């Protein structure tokens, strides 16, 4: 049962308390860029959940069984220093594969997520999750849950932001603050609200 | 002004990555809780940028066009790994403070952006100077934002308690996450005013080209292009 409570702990911590966008500043680009409409924000969020979950599993497997392989480590070969290079290439390739796979096999899903997939390669949240999971010394299951929770946190943040932005559009905003500036002020207020979860 | 100092001027003032182009917003928000952290992040990015520009420029005629993005990424990732280990060896505390944002230099828009738009088209020395200029511009931007947040949020300047001694009560929120968003919001608003004034004078600034312009695809559009060529 201990493992289950650990997993639930990880899930809640990274989906809500330590929100990936609002407290760790990963994935700021899509958060600012693709949050004009709730629908597109949800699409982006969905694509991120999909990719981060798969990516955290695959990078976890690669790290555990290839880079930090015990047989290799016992022979004195330590490949863990390659993690940044390997992970970024794996993620870039993975996004392409996911795109091709969805296009062929699940056209309906591709239609709703397809446009956002190429944008995810440069989303630092994906690489950040893969690297953090190693720093936190998670096992494979924990890594996947961590990835999923982080992505759900991203989904929550971007959809909330899009909802607020749709309302903001009709407000009277001082000229210099129109556009990105007011979005950042909103993000600051959201971030304060999310800090409440960690008990200020 | 010769072509090398022109590159420095271009990076530090005319196309400053933080204030004018608004690139690399993730590290800008994340590591500027103090001026020292901002400076450290800026300088490590500068080192990566100089060498990535230099190496990519040297290999620009050898790298086939269709695989250039993966090739650039491998070069940048190798350099980032080297910088990461150097920081761990010589600047332990800074490396701990910056944490995952050091390896995340790989996905910094500025680096791939400069590789794609400058280093892959120009000679190695010019590209290296472009890297120095852009890197220093980024460093200045991060240090200034870090300084503002540190003064407001902790009452210190480069860890020296100057304002605290004067009886200033720090507003702690500025060193936390919301402060980062808030400072950047005012920065963007301020730049909007400057932009307007410069336009009125007939000397328009370069357009912001990163995520801040709401144009996320700008950074990865290059990747999309290469995908299209592969198909």
Interface residues (C-beta under 8 A of the other chain):
Chain A: X22 X23 X24 X25 X26 X27 X28 X29 X30 X32 X33 X34 X36 X81 X82 X83 X84 X85 X88 X89 X92 X96 X118 X119 X121 X122 X123 X124 X127 X128 X131 X132 X135 X174 X175 X176 X177 X178 X179 X180 X181 X182 X183 X184 X185 X187 X188 X189 X191 X192 X195
Chain B: X25 X26 X29 X30 X69 X70 X73 X74 X77 X78 X80 X81 X84 X85 X99 X100 X103 X104 X106 X107 X109 X112 X173 X176 X177 X178 X179 X180 X181 X182 X184 X185 X186 X188 X189 X190 X192 X193 X196 X210 X211 X212 X213 X214 X215 X216 X217 X219 X220 X223 X224 X227
